[in-house]
């Protein structure tokens, strides 16, 4: 029995060091060398400080900003530690009530807008952290944002078009806009 225990423990220790320490350290180092921004969390800096990540949505509620998808995280909006969907199916009355409340809030924020509300402005993504909205969702909000900022609508629409991201790999998903990047650009743009 002792003749088997010593080699087994030695092998366990060796494999723990290789797969538990050396391999993760090697991959982390390679990632920081090859993809430094992504390996650090795709952090977005503004005036020298970190204000978010391009991969995690943020809660914008002021009328002069584009609003992202609703967050399904429980504690606070876009809490990455609580990532996950709401698990509410289409026949769940709670989902219907939440969607109706979101539509009413969007209509109250921009009463002149009678266009159909894009679905991504009233339903959360699977993770509850999506930082993007569809082009339709951005265009739906353009008049409200332009009016709140005193900017020409054409200028806001041009900012949306400039920040449009195409389909991933040219065929996956739909064209979209990163809400944080668009709102930062709005803050840099002159009002009139």
HUZI-V107320 format. One record per residue. N is the residue number from 1. SS is DSSP state (H for helix, E for strand, L for the rest). PSI is psi in degrees with one decimal (* if undefined). OMEGA is omega in whole degrees, -180 to 180 (NA if undefined). Layout:
[[N/SS/PSI/OMEGA] [N/SS/PSI/OMEGA]]
//
This chain:
[[1/L/-42.6/179] [2/H/-30.4/-180] [3/H/-24.6/178] [4/H/-32.2/-175] [5/H/-44.0/-178] [6/H/-50.2/178] [7/H/-35.4/180] [8/H/-43.9/179] [9/H/-38.8/178] [10/H/-44.4/179] [11/H/-40.4/177] [12/H/-45.8/180] [13/H/-44.9/180] [14/H/-47.8/180] [15/H/-33.8/176] [16/H/-44.1/179] [17/H/-40.8/-178] [18/H/-54.9/-174] [19/H/-22.1/-178] [20/H/-24.6/-178] [21/H/-57.7/-173] [22/H/-49.8/-177] [23/H/-49.5/177] [24/H/-37.6/178] [25/H/-40.7/179] [26/H/-46.2/180] [27/H/-40.9/179] [28/H/-44.1/178] [29/H/-43.6/179] [30/H/-40.9/179] [31/H/-42.4/179] [32/H/-31.0/178] [33/H/-44.5/-175] [34/H/-36.8/-176] [35/L/69.0/-173] [36/H/-41.4/-178] [37/H/-45.6/-179] [38/H/-39.5/-179] [39/H/-21.7/179] [40/L/7.0/176] [41/L/11.9/-179] [42/L/47.3/-176] [43/E/143.2/178] [44/E/126.0/180] [45/E/143.7/178] [46/E/122.7/-179] [47/L/42.1/174] [48/L/0.2/179] [49/E/153.0/-180] [50/E/127.8/180] [51/E/-3.3/179] [52/E/-166.5/178] [53/E/146.3/178] [54/L/-4.7/-178] [55/L/-9.3/-178] [56/E/127.4/-179] [57/L/163.4/176] [58/L/157.5/-178] [59/L/114.3/174] [60/L/127.9/-178] [61/L/-12.6/180] [62/L/145.3/-177] [63/L/-21.5/-179] [64/L/7.9/179] [65/L/153.4/171] [66/L/140.0/179] [67/L/142.6/180] [68/L/-171.9/176] [69/L/150.1/174] [70/L/147.2/179] [71/L/136.2/180] [72/L/3.5/-179] [73/L/144.3/-169] [74/L/-49.4/-170] [75/L/-56.2/178] [76/L/156.2/-177] [77/L/136.8/175] [78/L/37.4/176] [79/L/104.7/-175] [80/H/-26.0/178] [81/H/-15.6/-180] [82/H/29.2/-177] [83/L/137.5/177] [84/L/159.4/179] [85/L/173.1/-180] [86/L/-17.2/-177] [87/L/26.4/177] [88/L/121.4/179] [89/L/170.3/-177] [90/L/-21.5/179] [91/L/2.2/-179] [92/L/123.4/-180] [93/H/-30.1/179] [94/H/-38.8/177] [95/H/-43.5/179] [96/H/-44.0/179] [97/H/-42.2/-180] [98/H/-42.5/179] [99/H/-44.0/180] [100/H/-39.1/178] [101/H/-38.3/179] [102/H/-38.7/177] [103/H/-44.3/179] [104/H/-40.0/179] [105/H/-40.7/178] [106/H/-41.0/179] [107/H/-38.4/179] [108/H/-34.9/-180] [109/H/-25.0/-178] [110/L/74.3/-175] [111/L/-26.1/-178] [112/L/-17.1/-177] [113/L/111.6/-180] [114/L/7.2/180] [115/L/155.7/175] [116/L/139.7/-179] [117/L/125.4/178] [118/L/141.9/-173] [119/H/-31.5/-178] [120/H/-7.6/174] [121/H/-8.7/-177] [122/L/-4.9/177] [123/L/144.5/180] [124/L/157.3/176] [125/L/174.7/-180] [126/L/-35.9/-180] [127/L/-21.2/-175] [128/L/8.8/-175] [129/L/9.6/-172] [130/L/124.0/180] [131/L/-3.0/-175] [132/E/156.2/168] [133/E/159.6/179] [134/E/164.1/176] [135/H/-37.4/179] [136/H/-39.9/179] [137/H/-37.9/178] [138/H/-44.9/-180] [139/H/-33.2/177] [140/H/-35.3/-176] [141/H/-8.3/-172] [142/H/-44.4/-178] [143/H/-41.2/178] [144/H/-46.3/-179] [145/H/-45.1/180] [146/H/-44.4/179] [147/H/-41.7/-179] [148/H/-30.2/-178] [149/H/-5.7/-177] [150/L/33.9/-179] [151/L/151.6/174] [152/L/139.9/-180] [153/H/-38.5/-180] [154/H/-35.7/180] [155/H/-42.6/179] [156/H/-41.6/178] [157/H/-35.4/177] [158/H/-37.1/177] [159/H/-40.0/177] [160/H/-48.6/-179] [161/H/-37.6/-180] [162/H/-30.2/-178] [163/L/7.3/179] [164/E/132.4/174] [165/E/132.4/-178] [166/L/-176.0/177] [167/L/142.3/179] [168/E/130.6/-177] [169/L/17.2/177] [170/L/-7.4/-178] [171/L/-9.8/-179] [172/E/133.2/176] [173/L/-165.0/-178] [174/L/158.4/174] [175/L/145.3/-173] [176/E/173.3/179] [177/E/135.2/174] [178/E/119.6/-173] [179/H/-43.4/-179] [180/H/-46.2/180] [181/H/-41.1/179] [182/H/-43.2/-180] [183/H/-35.1/176] [184/H/-40.6/178] [185/H/-37.4/176] [186/H/-41.0/-180] [187/H/-28.3/179] [188/H/-18.4/-176] [189/L/143.0/176] [190/L/149.3/-177] [191/L/-49.6/-179] [192/L/*/NA]]
//
